[in-house]
């Protein structure tokens, strides 16, 4: 979860904002893990209905490419269904900020050994 937050922070440095995260796969089946990610990142985590995301992605691209949908955003809105949404809990902000601070410190210290 801390790595996701760091990636979001990096995107912010380039002027890219993240308003939500779509979670899929095995980890997305855990409500606890999704809530932790929302609390750590400060961004809502949305899980999708269909576990066959490669097939849905292919349908989105085919629908846009064939002209069935005017663009990818509209195709995604039509074909991707949200199962559940996890909003950040403000009660945990200070706790996760401290966890994140420590994560960044350790990551920076260890980074020189990973190269």
Rosetta constraint file for C-alpha pairs under 8 A:
AtomPair CA 1 CA 5 HARMONIC 6.38 0.50
AtomPair CA 1 CA 36 HARMONIC 7.02 0.50
AtomPair CA 1 CA 37 HARMONIC 4.99 0.50
AtomPair CA 1 CA 40 HARMONIC 6.15 0.50
AtomPair CA 1 CA 41 HARMONIC 7.14 0.50
AtomPair CA 2 CA 6 HARMONIC 6.20 0.50
AtomPair CA 2 CA 37 HARMONIC 7.99 0.50
AtomPair CA 2 CA 40 HARMONIC 6.51 0.50
AtomPair CA 2 CA 41 HARMONIC 7.40 0.50
AtomPair CA 2 CA 99 HARMONIC 7.91 0.50
AtomPair CA 2 CA 100 HARMONIC 5.76 0.50
AtomPair CA 2 CA 103 HARMONIC 6.79 0.50
AtomPair CA 3 CA 7 HARMONIC 6.19 0.50
AtomPair CA 4 CA 8 HARMONIC 6.27 0.50
AtomPair CA 4 CA 37 HARMONIC 7.86 0.50
AtomPair CA 4 CA 41 HARMONIC 7.04 0.50
AtomPair CA 5 CA 9 HARMONIC 6.18 0.50
AtomPair CA 5 CA 40 HARMONIC 6.78 0.50
AtomPair CA 5 CA 41 HARMONIC 4.83 0.50
AtomPair CA 6 CA 10 HARMONIC 6.19 0.50
AtomPair CA 6 CA 104 HARMONIC 7.92 0.50
AtomPair CA 7 CA 11 HARMONIC 6.26 0.50
AtomPair CA 8 CA 12 HARMONIC 6.27 0.50
AtomPair CA 8 CA 17 HARMONIC 7.67 0.50
AtomPair CA 8 CA 18 HARMONIC 6.77 0.50
AtomPair CA 8 CA 41 HARMONIC 7.78 0.50
AtomPair CA 9 CA 13 HARMONIC 6.49 0.50
AtomPair CA 10 CA 14 HARMONIC 6.90 0.50
AtomPair CA 11 CA 15 HARMONIC 6.54 0.50
AtomPair CA 11 CA 16 HARMONIC 5.12 0.50
AtomPair CA 11 CA 17 HARMONIC 6.77 0.50
AtomPair CA 12 CA 16 HARMONIC 4.96 0.50
AtomPair CA 12 CA 17 HARMONIC 5.65 0.50
AtomPair CA 18 CA 43 HARMONIC 7.45 0.50
AtomPair CA 19 CA 43 HARMONIC 6.24 0.50
AtomPair CA 19 CA 44 HARMONIC 7.31 0.50
AtomPair CA 20 CA 43 HARMONIC 5.48 0.50
AtomPair CA 20 CA 44 HARMONIC 5.03 0.50
AtomPair CA 20 CA 45 HARMONIC 6.01 0.50
AtomPair CA 20 CA 46 HARMONIC 7.18 0.50
AtomPair CA 21 CA 43 HARMONIC 6.95 0.50
AtomPair CA 21 CA 44 HARMONIC 6.34 0.50
AtomPair CA 21 CA 45 HARMONIC 4.90 0.50
AtomPair CA 21 CA 46 HARMONIC 6.05 0.50
AtomPair CA 22 CA 45 HARMONIC 5.95 0.50
AtomPair CA 22 CA 46 HARMONIC 4.78 0.50
AtomPair CA 22 CA 47 HARMONIC 5.75 0.50
AtomPair CA 22 CA 48 HARMONIC 7.13 0.50
AtomPair CA 23 CA 27 HARMONIC 7.84 0.50
AtomPair CA 23 CA 28 HARMONIC 5.33 0.50
AtomPair CA 23 CA 34 HARMONIC 7.91 0.50
AtomPair CA 23 CA 45 HARMONIC 6.54 0.50
AtomPair CA 23 CA 46 HARMONIC 5.89 0.50
AtomPair CA 23 CA 47 HARMONIC 4.93 0.50
AtomPair CA 23 CA 48 HARMONIC 6.97 0.50
AtomPair CA 24 CA 28 HARMONIC 4.97 0.50
AtomPair CA 24 CA 29 HARMONIC 7.80 0.50
AtomPair CA 24 CA 47 HARMONIC 6.12 0.50
AtomPair CA 24 CA 48 HARMONIC 6.49 0.50
AtomPair CA 24 CA 51 HARMONIC 7.02 0.50
AtomPair CA 24 CA 53 HARMONIC 7.74 0.50
AtomPair CA 25 CA 29 HARMONIC 7.20 0.50
AtomPair CA 25 CA 51 HARMONIC 6.72 0.50
AtomPair CA 26 CA 30 HARMONIC 7.80 0.50
AtomPair CA 27 CA 33 HARMONIC 7.01 0.50
AtomPair CA 27 CA 34 HARMONIC 7.83 0.50
AtomPair CA 28 CA 33 HARMONIC 7.46 0.50
AtomPair CA 28 CA 34 HARMONIC 6.43 0.50
AtomPair CA 28 CA 47 HARMONIC 6.29 0.50
AtomPair CA 30 CA 34 HARMONIC 6.27 0.50
AtomPair CA 31 CA 35 HARMONIC 6.14 0.50
AtomPair CA 32 CA 36 HARMONIC 6.21 0.50
AtomPair CA 33 CA 37 HARMONIC 6.23 0.50
AtomPair CA 34 CA 38 HARMONIC 6.23 0.50
AtomPair CA 34 CA 45 HARMONIC 6.35 0.50
AtomPair CA 34 CA 86 HARMONIC 6.56 0.50
AtomPair CA 35 CA 39 HARMONIC 6.07 0.50
AtomPair CA 35 CA 45 HARMONIC 7.56 0.50
AtomPair CA 35 CA 86 HARMONIC 5.70 0.50
AtomPair CA 35 CA 87 HARMONIC 7.25 0.50
AtomPair CA 35 CA 88 HARMONIC 7.10 0.50
AtomPair CA 36 CA 40 HARMONIC 5.96 0.50
AtomPair CA 37 CA 41 HARMONIC 5.95 0.50
AtomPair CA 37 CA 45 HARMONIC 7.19 0.50
AtomPair CA 38 CA 42 HARMONIC 5.50 0.50
AtomPair CA 38 CA 43 HARMONIC 5.28 0.50
AtomPair CA 38 CA 44 HARMONIC 5.36 0.50
AtomPair CA 38 CA 45 HARMONIC 5.61 0.50
AtomPair CA 38 CA 86 HARMONIC 6.31 0.50
AtomPair CA 38 CA 87 HARMONIC 5.94 0.50
AtomPair CA 38 CA 88 HARMONIC 4.72 0.50
AtomPair CA 38 CA 89 HARMONIC 7.72 0.50
AtomPair CA 39 CA 43 HARMONIC 7.40 0.50
AtomPair CA 39 CA 87 HARMONIC 7.49 0.50
AtomPair CA 39 CA 88 HARMONIC 4.38 0.50
AtomPair CA 39 CA 89 HARMONIC 5.68 0.50
AtomPair CA 39 CA 90 HARMONIC 7.60 0.50
AtomPair CA 39 CA 92 HARMONIC 6.55 0.50
AtomPair CA 39 CA 93 HARMONIC 6.86 0.50
AtomPair CA 39 CA 96 HARMONIC 7.10 0.50
AtomPair CA 40 CA 88 HARMONIC 7.74 0.50
AtomPair CA 40 CA 93 HARMONIC 7.46 0.50
AtomPair CA 40 CA 96 HARMONIC 5.43 0.50
AtomPair CA 40 CA 97 HARMONIC 7.42 0.50
AtomPair CA 40 CA 100 HARMONIC 7.63 0.50
AtomPair CA 41 CA 88 HARMONIC 7.77 0.50
AtomPair CA 42 CA 87 HARMONIC 7.94 0.50
AtomPair CA 42 CA 88 HARMONIC 5.29 0.50
AtomPair CA 42 CA 93 HARMONIC 7.98 0.50
AtomPair CA 43 CA 87 HARMONIC 6.95 0.50
AtomPair CA 43 CA 88 HARMONIC 6.26 0.50
AtomPair CA 44 CA 85 HARMONIC 6.71 0.50
AtomPair CA 44 CA 86 HARMONIC 5.49 0.50
AtomPair CA 44 CA 87 HARMONIC 4.57 0.50
AtomPair CA 44 CA 88 HARMONIC 6.11 0.50
AtomPair CA 45 CA 85 HARMONIC 5.72 0.50
AtomPair CA 45 CA 86 HARMONIC 5.05 0.50
AtomPair CA 45 CA 87 HARMONIC 6.65 0.50
AtomPair CA 46 CA 82 HARMONIC 6.46 0.50
AtomPair CA 46 CA 83 HARMONIC 7.29 0.50
AtomPair CA 46 CA 84 HARMONIC 5.76 0.50
AtomPair CA 46 CA 85 HARMONIC 4.46 0.50
AtomPair CA 46 CA 86 HARMONIC 6.36 0.50
AtomPair CA 47 CA 82 HARMONIC 5.78 0.50
AtomPair CA 47 CA 83 HARMONIC 5.36 0.50
AtomPair CA 47 CA 84 HARMONIC 5.29 0.50
AtomPair CA 47 CA 85 HARMONIC 6.45 0.50
AtomPair CA 48 CA 80 HARMONIC 6.89 0.50
AtomPair CA 48 CA 81 HARMONIC 5.66 0.50
AtomPair CA 48 CA 82 HARMONIC 4.41 0.50
AtomPair CA 48 CA 83 HARMONIC 4.91 0.50
AtomPair CA 48 CA 84 HARMONIC 7.17 0.50
AtomPair CA 49 CA 80 HARMONIC 7.51 0.50
AtomPair CA 49 CA 81 HARMONIC 5.41 0.50
AtomPair CA 49 CA 82 HARMONIC 5.62 0.50
AtomPair CA 49 CA 83 HARMONIC 4.75 0.50
AtomPair CA 50 CA 56 HARMONIC 7.82 0.50
AtomPair CA 50 CA 80 HARMONIC 7.64 0.50
AtomPair CA 50 CA 81 HARMONIC 7.29 0.50
AtomPair CA 52 CA 56 HARMONIC 6.44 0.50
AtomPair CA 53 CA 57 HARMONIC 5.93 0.50
AtomPair CA 54 CA 58 HARMONIC 6.19 0.50
AtomPair CA 55 CA 59 HARMONIC 6.21 0.50
AtomPair CA 56 CA 60 HARMONIC 6.15 0.50
AtomPair CA 56 CA 79 HARMONIC 7.05 0.50
AtomPair CA 56 CA 80 HARMONIC 7.30 0.50
AtomPair CA 57 CA 61 HARMONIC 6.29 0.50
AtomPair CA 58 CA 62 HARMONIC 6.02 0.50
AtomPair CA 59 CA 63 HARMONIC 5.84 0.50
AtomPair CA 59 CA 79 HARMONIC 7.91 0.50
AtomPair CA 60 CA 64 HARMONIC 6.26 0.50
AtomPair CA 60 CA 72 HARMONIC 6.70 0.50
AtomPair CA 60 CA 75 HARMONIC 5.36 0.50
AtomPair CA 60 CA 76 HARMONIC 6.04 0.50
AtomPair CA 60 CA 79 HARMONIC 6.87 0.50
AtomPair CA 61 CA 65 HARMONIC 5.91 0.50
AtomPair CA 61 CA 72 HARMONIC 6.99 0.50
AtomPair CA 61 CA 75 HARMONIC 7.88 0.50
AtomPair CA 62 CA 66 HARMONIC 5.87 0.50
AtomPair CA 63 CA 67 HARMONIC 6.25 0.50
AtomPair CA 63 CA 68 HARMONIC 4.96 0.50
AtomPair CA 63 CA 69 HARMONIC 5.63 0.50
AtomPair CA 63 CA 75 HARMONIC 6.55 0.50
AtomPair CA 64 CA 68 HARMONIC 5.89 0.50
AtomPair CA 64 CA 69 HARMONIC 4.80 0.50
AtomPair CA 64 CA 70 HARMONIC 6.12 0.50
AtomPair CA 64 CA 71 HARMONIC 5.45 0.50
AtomPair CA 64 CA 72 HARMONIC 5.86 0.50
AtomPair CA 64 CA 75 HARMONIC 6.37 0.50
AtomPair CA 65 CA 69 HARMONIC 7.97 0.50
AtomPair CA 69 CA 74 HARMONIC 6.21 0.50
AtomPair CA 69 CA 75 HARMONIC 5.45 0.50
AtomPair CA 70 CA 74 HARMONIC 6.67 0.50
AtomPair CA 70 CA 75 HARMONIC 7.60 0.50
AtomPair CA 71 CA 75 HARMONIC 6.33 0.50
AtomPair CA 72 CA 76 HARMONIC 5.97 0.50
AtomPair CA 73 CA 77 HARMONIC 6.22 0.50
AtomPair CA 74 CA 78 HARMONIC 6.25 0.50
AtomPair CA 75 CA 79 HARMONIC 6.09 0.50
AtomPair CA 76 CA 80 HARMONIC 5.44 0.50
AtomPair CA 77 CA 81 HARMONIC 7.73 0.50
AtomPair CA 89 CA 93 HARMONIC 7.29 0.50
AtomPair CA 92 CA 96 HARMONIC 6.11 0.50
AtomPair CA 93 CA 97 HARMONIC 5.95 0.50
AtomPair CA 94 CA 98 HARMONIC 6.31 0.50
AtomPair CA 95 CA 99 HARMONIC 6.40 0.50
AtomPair CA 96 CA 100 HARMONIC 5.92 0.50
AtomPair CA 97 CA 101 HARMONIC 6.09 0.50
AtomPair CA 98 CA 102 HARMONIC 6.31 0.50
AtomPair CA 99 CA 103 HARMONIC 6.13 0.50
AtomPair CA 100 CA 104 HARMONIC 6.14 0.50
AtomPair CA 101 CA 105 HARMONIC 6.25 0.50
AtomPair CA 102 CA 106 HARMONIC 6.16 0.50
AtomPair CA 103 CA 107 HARMONIC 5.90 0.50
AtomPair CA 104 CA 108 HARMONIC 5.99 0.50
AtomPair CA 105 CA 109 HARMONIC 6.27 0.50
AtomPair CA 106 CA 110 HARMONIC 6.07 0.50
AtomPair CA 107 CA 111 HARMONIC 5.78 0.50
AtomPair CA 108 CA 112 HARMONIC 7.60 0.50
AtomPair CA 110 CA 114 HARMONIC 6.83 0.50
AtomPair CA 111 CA 115 HARMONIC 6.95 0.50
